[in-house]
Amino acid sequence: MDSDDNCLVIDESMDVDMEVTSTTQSRAETPVSGIETSKDKTPHENWINSSHKSSEDGTPKQKERNADRNRNKSTSTPSKDRKRSMSKRSHYIRLTPNVFREKTLNVTAQKHQLYNMQFSVKGSLLIGETPSVYPAQTPFPDLNLTQLLNWPGIKINISLEHFSFNHELKENCVRDIVFGDEVMLNIDTQKNPAETRYLQKVPSSKTYAMVCKEMVETYVKSLMEAAPLYEVGPSKLPEIEKSFQKILDNIATVPFASIQTRITHTRFLNEQKYYRVFDNDSGAVAAADNNNLKVRLRETINPEAIFWIRRCDFTLDQIDVWYDAIDEFFENIFVKKGDRIKETLRDRFKKCLTLKCESCNESFEGALWAVKLKDHIKQKHFVDKEWTCVKCKRSWEQFELLQMGWKHDCSFNDH
């Protein structure tokens, strides 16, 4: 762990069960590793070492066997490494006076590196302890399709005949350590902008094609209506409806009649942020030497939808060229209904969706993408604590917020 004034950085390359070297600006505090001596070993270990040493000058076959034995020692399996590193470890950071004045310390780390870590303060030292045994994970409930598509970090790619669309939900998570009883300290309670906006400025040297918003909505709705006509399986119909509705919901928020392609748009899903605090009973007791100062991990998120039109054939500058082609495309779907268009459309519906977990860099596609994504989330992600709105102070389980699309009305308070 590294401390830089008001920021604590934990190296993203390490796992939570691996030892962390603790340093500060003014002083490096590293655990002193004792040098193994023969008196620390058992008689059996001493005998093995002496036998290895005496055989170094043996026959060529003995030398070859010793070389193979040393290679096997140096290439231990990850599972063995994890078992060896599960002993309880303490990591120390010396805090600056500015941290005690602000009573918060920003943390840069992966989620899995902080969960179950117990923090406490003794004097000017922040102590983080990784437990020797991790608690069992709470079982996941059965996630439905809406919750899967609203899971943070999931990127959705929808590729249709004349149109491709991307959508991603970002948490914008901020982690910090809070000292004292005030859990809302330094949390930004400013209201999020309601309008959809460009995430980046359009370079003046580039011009991207514009698309008529009404035509995109008509195109997507027509395909949604066509899906039941082409013997798409009953399990696939909800997937098509829910994912295509993502396009319509995002497009509808753009306050213009036309949309620029290849430009990222963004909108916040809720007016206010959510936060949660991980209480640390053992840390509160251990902090008695520092005026009973509580030490807790806090997370704040601001869910944000990011979307863009990656490809569109019927742009405004090409509308005259593509109008007849699009008209013929839907005439074949709704009027002629030929065998060829049936086969083509059924195959397109099966392959139009690709989802990717950005944090794990794993993709899910094909007919069983929903099953694969559900299994991935259960195996590699956490059952998170409930979130609380920074304004109305109401709380929800994460699965409730996933079903709600991460939004609620602060003006309605049923407490």
C-alpha positions as CSV (number, residue, x, y, z in Angstrom):
1,M,0.0,0.0,0.0
2,D,1.3,3.4,-0.9
3,S,0.1,6.7,0.7
4,D,0.3,10.0,-1.2
5,D,-1.0,12.7,1.0
6,N,-4.8,12.1,0.8
7,C,-4.7,9.0,-1.5
8,L,-4.1,5.4,-0.7
9,V,-3.0,3.3,-3.7
10,I,-3.1,-0.5,-3.7
11,D,-1.4,-2.1,-6.7
12,E,-4.0,-3.5,-9.0
13,S,-1.8,-6.5,-10.0
14,M,-1.9,-8.1,-6.6
15,D,-4.6,-10.3,-5.1
16,V,-6.1,-9.5,-1.7
17,D,-4.5,-12.6,-0.1
18,M,-1.0,-11.6,-1.2
19,E,1.4,-9.6,1.0
20,V,1.5,-5.8,0.4
21,T,4.6,-3.7,0.8
22,S,3.7,-0.5,2.8
23,T,5.5,2.7,2.0
24,T,5.0,6.4,2.7
25,Q,6.5,9.7,1.4
26,S,8.8,10.1,4.4
27,R,9.4,6.6,5.6
28,A,9.2,3.0,4.2
29,E,7.7,0.5,6.6
30,T,8.2,-2.9,5.2
31,P,7.8,-6.2,7.2
32,V,11.2,-7.5,8.1
33,S,11.6,-11.0,6.6
34,G,13.6,-13.2,8.9
35,I,16.5,-15.2,7.4
36,E,15.8,-18.9,7.7
37,T,18.4,-20.7,9.7
38,S,18.9,-24.3,10.6
39,K,17.6,-23.8,14.1
40,D,14.2,-22.6,12.6
41,K,13.8,-25.8,10.7
42,T,12.8,-29.3,11.8
43,P,15.4,-32.1,11.9
44,H,13.8,-33.5,8.8
45,E,14.1,-30.2,6.8
46,N,17.8,-29.9,7.9
47,W,18.4,-33.4,6.7
48,I,16.9,-32.7,3.3
49,N,19.0,-29.6,2.9
50,S,22.2,-31.3,3.9
51,S,21.4,-34.2,1.6
52,H,20.8,-31.9,-1.3
53,K,24.0,-30.0,-0.6
54,S,26.1,-33.1,-0.3
55,S,24.8,-34.4,-3.7
56,E,25.8,-31.3,-5.6
57,D,29.2,-32.7,-6.4
58,G,27.8,-36.2,-7.3
59,T,27.5,-38.0,-10.6
60,P,26.0,-36.3,-13.8
61,K,22.7,-38.2,-13.2
62,Q,22.5,-36.8,-9.7
63,K,23.2,-33.3,-10.9
64,E,20.4,-33.7,-13.5
65,R,18.0,-34.9,-10.9
66,N,18.9,-32.0,-8.6
67,A,18.3,-29.5,-11.4
68,D,14.9,-31.0,-12.1
69,R,14.0,-30.8,-8.4
70,N,15.0,-27.1,-8.3
71,R,12.9,-26.3,-11.4
72,N,9.9,-28.0,-9.8
73,K,10.4,-25.9,-6.7
74,S,10.5,-22.6,-8.6
75,T,7.3,-23.3,-10.6
76,S,4.7,-23.9,-7.9
77,T,1.1,-23.8,-8.9
78,P,-1.1,-20.7,-8.2
79,S,-3.3,-22.7,-5.9
80,K,-0.4,-23.6,-3.7
81,D,0.7,-20.0,-3.6
82,R,-2.7,-19.0,-2.5
83,K,-2.8,-21.6,0.3
84,R,0.6,-20.4,1.6
85,S,-0.5,-16.7,1.5
86,M,-3.7,-17.2,3.5
87,S,-2.1,-16.4,6.8
88,K,-3.2,-13.2,8.4
89,R,-1.1,-10.2,7.4
90,S,-0.9,-6.6,8.6
91,H,0.0,-3.7,6.4
92,Y,0.9,-0.2,7.7
93,I,0.6,3.3,6.3
94,R,1.8,6.4,8.1
95,L,-0.9,9.1,7.8
96,T,-0.2,12.8,7.4
97,P,-1.8,15.4,9.6
98,N,-3.8,16.6,6.6
99,V,-5.6,13.2,6.5
100,F,-6.7,13.6,10.1
101,R,-8.0,17.1,9.4
102,E,-10.0,16.0,6.3
103,K,-11.0,12.7,8.0
104,T,-11.1,11.0,4.7
105,L,-8.5,9.1,2.6
106,N,-9.1,8.3,-1.0
107,V,-8.4,4.8,-2.1
108,T,-7.4,3.5,-5.5
109,A,-7.8,-0.2,-5.7
110,Q,-9.8,-3.1,-7.2
111,K,-12.9,-4.1,-5.3
112,H,-11.6,-7.6,-4.5
113,Q,-8.5,-6.2,-2.9
114,L,-10.4,-4.3,-0.2
115,Y,-13.4,-6.5,0.7
116,N,-12.9,-8.3,4.1
117,M,-9.8,-6.1,4.8
118,Q,-10.1,-4.8,8.4
119,F,-8.8,-1.2,8.9
120,S,-7.8,0.4,12.2
121,V,-5.7,3.4,13.4
122,K,-3.0,3.3,16.1
123,G,-1.3,6.7,16.6
124,S,-0.5,7.9,13.1
125,L,-0.5,4.4,11.5
126,L,-3.3,3.1,9.4
127,I,-3.3,-0.7,9.7
128,G,-5.0,-2.9,7.2
129,E,-5.3,-6.6,8.0
130,T,-6.2,-9.4,5.6
131,P,-8.0,-12.2,7.4
132,S,-6.6,-15.7,7.4
133,V,-10.0,-17.1,6.5
134,Y,-12.5,-15.3,4.3
135,P,-16.2,-15.5,5.0
136,A,-18.4,-17.6,2.7
137,Q,-20.0,-15.6,-0.1
138,T,-23.8,-14.9,0.2
139,P,-25.5,-16.9,-2.5
140,F,-26.8,-15.0,-5.5
141,P,-30.5,-14.9,-6.2
142,D,-31.5,-16.0,-9.7
143,L,-30.8,-13.0,-11.9
144,N,-33.5,-12.1,-14.5
145,L,-32.8,-10.5,-17.9
146,T,-33.3,-6.9,-16.7
147,Q,-30.8,-7.3,-13.9
148,L,-28.3,-8.9,-16.2
149,L,-28.5,-6.1,-18.8
150,N,-28.2,-3.5,-15.9
151,W,-25.2,-5.1,-14.3
152,P,-22.4,-2.5,-13.9
153,G,-19.5,-2.9,-16.3
154,I,-21.5,-5.0,-18.9
155,K,-21.1,-3.7,-22.4
156,I,-23.8,-4.6,-25.0
157,N,-23.2,-4.7,-28.7
158,I,-26.3,-5.0,-30.9
159,S,-25.4,-5.7,-34.6
160,L,-28.4,-5.6,-37.0
161,E,-28.6,-5.7,-40.8
162,H,-28.1,-2.0,-41.4
163,F,-27.3,-0.7,-37.9
164,S,-25.0,-1.4,-35.0
165,F,-25.4,0.0,-31.5
166,N,-23.2,-0.1,-28.3
167,H,-24.3,0.4,-24.7
168,E,-22.4,0.3,-21.4
169,L,-23.3,1.0,-17.8
170,K,-20.5,2.5,-15.7
171,E,-20.5,2.7,-11.9
172,N,-18.1,5.6,-11.5
173,C,-17.1,4.2,-8.1
174,V,-15.1,6.2,-5.7
175,R,-13.6,4.4,-2.6
176,D,-12.3,6.1,0.5
177,I,-11.6,5.4,4.1
178,V,-13.6,7.5,6.6
179,F,-12.3,8.4,10.0
180,G,-14.9,9.1,12.7
181,D,-18.6,8.8,13.1
182,E,-19.7,11.0,10.1
183,V,-20.2,8.7,7.2
184,M,-21.4,11.4,4.8
185,L,-18.3,13.5,5.2
186,N,-17.1,15.1,1.9
187,I,-19.7,13.2,-0.2
188,D,-20.8,15.2,-3.3
189,T,-24.6,15.7,-3.0
190,Q,-24.9,17.9,-6.1
191,K,-27.7,16.9,-8.4
192,N,-26.7,15.2,-11.6
193,P,-27.5,16.9,-15.0
194,A,-30.7,15.3,-16.5
195,E,-29.9,15.8,-20.2
196,T,-28.0,13.5,-22.4
197,R,-24.7,15.0,-23.6
198,Y,-21.6,14.2,-25.7
199,L,-18.9,12.4,-23.7
200,Q,-16.2,13.9,-25.8
201,K,-15.9,17.0,-28.0
202,V,-16.2,16.4,-31.8
203,P,-12.9,17.3,-33.5
204,S,-13.3,20.2,-35.9
205,S,-11.2,18.3,-38.4
206,K,-13.7,15.4,-38.5
207,T,-17.3,15.2,-39.6
208,Y,-19.4,12.2,-38.6
209,A,-22.6,11.3,-40.4
210,M,-25.9,12.2,-38.8
211,V,-28.8,9.8,-38.4
212,C,-32.5,10.7,-38.2
213,K,-33.7,9.7,-34.7
214,E,-37.2,8.9,-35.9
215,M,-36.0,6.6,-38.6
216,V,-33.8,4.6,-36.2
217,E,-36.7,4.2,-33.8
218,T,-39.0,3.0,-36.6
219,Y,-36.3,0.6,-37.8
220,V,-35.7,-1.0,-34.4
221,K,-39.5,-1.2,-33.5
222,S,-40.2,-2.9,-36.9
223,L,-37.6,-5.6,-36.1
224,M,-39.1,-6.1,-32.7
225,E,-42.5,-6.6,-34.3
226,A,-41.0,-9.0,-36.8
227,A,-39.3,-11.3,-34.3
228,P,-42.5,-13.3,-33.2
229,L,-43.4,-13.8,-36.9
230,Y,-40.3,-15.7,-37.7
231,E,-40.5,-18.5,-35.2
232,V,-37.9,-17.1,-32.9
233,G,-37.8,-19.3,-29.8
234,P,-39.9,-18.1,-26.8
235,S,-36.7,-17.9,-24.7
236,K,-35.1,-15.5,-27.2
237,L,-38.0,-13.1,-27.6
238,P,-37.6,-11.5,-24.2
239,E,-33.8,-11.1,-24.9
240,I,-34.6,-9.3,-28.2
241,E,-37.3,-7.1,-26.7
242,K,-35.2,-6.1,-23.6
243,S,-32.0,-5.4,-25.5
244,F,-33.7,-3.6,-28.4
245,Q,-35.6,-1.5,-25.8
246,K,-32.2,-0.3,-24.6
247,I,-31.6,1.3,-28.0
248,L,-35.0,3.0,-27.9
249,D,-34.6,4.2,-24.3
250,N,-31.2,5.8,-25.0
251,I,-32.1,7.3,-28.4
252,A,-35.2,8.9,-26.9
253,T,-33.1,10.9,-24.4
254,V,-31.2,12.7,-27.1
255,P,-32.8,16.2,-27.3
256,F,-32.3,16.5,-31.1
257,A,-34.0,15.2,-34.2
258,S,-30.8,13.7,-35.5
259,I,-27.9,11.9,-33.8
260,Q,-24.3,11.9,-34.7
261,T,-22.7,8.5,-35.4
262,R,-19.5,7.2,-33.8
263,I,-19.8,9.8,-31.1
264,T,-20.2,8.7,-27.5
265,H,-23.3,10.0,-25.6
266,T,-23.7,9.7,-21.9
267,R,-26.5,10.2,-19.3
268,F,-26.7,9.7,-15.6
269,L,-29.4,7.2,-14.6
270,N,-30.3,8.8,-11.3
271,E,-30.4,12.4,-10.0
272,Q,-28.3,11.5,-7.0
273,K,-25.4,9.2,-6.1
274,Y,-25.6,6.1,-3.9
275,Y,-23.2,5.2,-1.1
276,R,-22.6,2.5,1.4
277,V,-20.2,2.0,4.4
278,F,-18.5,-1.2,5.5
279,D,-18.5,-1.2,9.3
280,N,-15.4,-2.7,10.9
281,D,-16.1,-3.8,14.5
282,S,-12.6,-5.1,15.1
283,G,-11.2,-1.8,13.7
284,A,-13.2,0.3,16.0
285,V,-11.9,-1.6,19.0
286,A,-8.3,-1.5,17.8
287,A,-8.6,2.2,17.3
288,A,-9.1,2.9,21.0
289,D,-5.6,4.4,21.3
290,N,-6.6,7.2,18.9
291,N,-9.5,8.7,20.8
292,N,-11.9,5.9,19.7
293,L,-11.6,6.9,16.1
294,K,-13.6,4.6,13.9
295,V,-12.1,3.6,10.5
296,R,-14.5,2.4,7.8
297,L,-14.4,1.8,4.1
298,R,-16.9,3.8,2.0
299,E,-18.0,3.4,-1.6
300,T,-19.9,6.0,-3.6
301,I,-21.2,5.3,-7.1
302,N,-22.9,7.4,-9.8
303,P,-24.4,5.0,-12.4
304,E,-24.0,6.3,-15.9
305,A,-25.2,4.9,-19.3
306,I,-22.8,5.4,-22.2
307,F,-24.0,4.6,-25.7
308,W,-23.1,5.3,-29.3
309,I,-24.2,4.3,-32.9
310,R,-21.2,2.4,-34.2
311,R,-22.6,1.9,-37.8
312,C,-25.7,3.0,-39.7
313,D,-26.2,2.7,-43.4
314,F,-29.2,5.1,-43.7
315,T,-27.5,8.3,-42.6
316,L,-28.9,11.6,-43.6
317,D,-26.4,12.1,-46.4
318,Q,-27.2,8.6,-47.8
319,I,-30.9,8.5,-47.1
320,D,-31.9,8.9,-50.8
321,V,-29.7,5.9,-51.7
322,W,-30.8,3.7,-48.9
323,Y,-34.5,4.6,-48.7
324,D,-35.6,2.1,-51.4
325,A,-33.3,-0.6,-50.0
326,I,-34.8,-0.3,-46.5
327,D,-38.3,-0.2,-47.9
328,E,-37.7,-3.4,-49.8
329,F,-36.1,-5.0,-46.7
330,F,-39.2,-4.5,-44.6
331,E,-41.5,-5.5,-47.5
332,N,-39.8,-8.8,-47.7
333,I,-40.2,-9.2,-43.9
334,F,-43.8,-8.3,-43.5
335,V,-45.4,-8.9,-46.9
336,K,-43.5,-11.5,-48.9
337,K,-42.1,-13.6,-46.0
338,G,-40.0,-15.8,-48.3
339,D,-38.0,-18.8,-47.0
340,R,-34.7,-17.0,-47.6
341,I,-35.6,-13.9,-45.6
342,K,-36.9,-16.2,-42.8
343,E,-33.7,-18.1,-42.5
344,T,-31.6,-14.9,-42.8
345,L,-33.6,-13.0,-40.1
346,R,-33.7,-16.0,-37.7
347,D,-30.0,-16.3,-38.0
348,R,-29.6,-12.5,-37.5
349,F,-31.7,-12.6,-34.3
350,K,-29.6,-15.4,-32.9
351,K,-26.3,-13.6,-33.5
352,C,-27.2,-9.9,-33.0
353,L,-26.2,-9.7,-29.3
354,T,-22.7,-9.8,-27.9
355,L,-22.1,-8.9,-24.3
356,K,-18.8,-8.2,-22.6
357,C,-17.8,-7.9,-18.9
358,E,-15.3,-5.0,-19.1
359,S,-13.7,-5.6,-15.7
360,C,-13.0,-9.3,-16.5
361,N,-12.5,-8.9,-20.3
362,E,-14.8,-11.8,-21.0
363,S,-17.4,-11.9,-23.9
364,F,-20.7,-13.8,-24.1
365,E,-22.5,-14.4,-27.4
366,G,-24.6,-17.0,-29.2
367,A,-27.9,-18.6,-28.2
368,L,-26.8,-19.2,-24.5
369,W,-25.2,-15.8,-23.8
370,A,-27.7,-15.1,-20.9
371,V,-26.9,-18.4,-19.2
372,K,-23.1,-17.9,-19.6
373,L,-23.3,-14.3,-18.3
374,K,-25.3,-15.3,-15.3
375,D,-22.8,-18.1,-14.4
376,H,-19.9,-15.6,-14.9
377,I,-21.5,-13.0,-12.5
378,K,-22.2,-15.7,-9.9
379,Q,-18.7,-17.1,-10.0
380,K,-16.6,-13.9,-10.3
381,H,-18.6,-11.0,-8.8
382,F,-19.8,-10.1,-5.4
383,V,-23.2,-10.0,-3.7
384,D,-22.9,-6.3,-2.7
385,K,-24.3,-4.6,0.3
386,E,-27.3,-2.4,0.0
387,W,-26.9,1.2,-1.4
388,T,-28.2,4.4,0.2
389,C,-29.2,7.5,-1.7
390,V,-27.1,10.5,-0.6
391,K,-30.2,12.7,-0.6
392,C,-33.3,10.9,0.6
393,K,-31.3,8.3,2.6
394,R,-33.5,5.4,1.5
395,S,-31.7,2.1,0.9
396,W,-32.1,-0.8,-1.6
397,E,-30.4,-4.1,-2.2
398,Q,-28.3,-4.0,-5.4
399,F,-30.7,-6.5,-7.1
400,E,-33.6,-4.1,-6.5
401,L,-31.6,-1.2,-8.0
402,L,-30.7,-3.5,-11.0
403,Q,-34.4,-4.1,-11.5
404,M,-35.2,-0.4,-11.2
405,G,-32.5,0.6,-13.7
406,W,-30.6,2.4,-10.9
407,K,-33.1,5.2,-10.7
408,H,-35.7,6.3,-8.1
409,D,-37.7,9.4,-7.2
410,C,-36.2,11.2,-4.2
411,S,-39.4,13.3,-3.8
412,F,-41.4,10.1,-2.9
413,N,-40.3,9.1,0.6
414,D,-42.4,6.3,2.2
415,H,-40.5,6.3,5.5
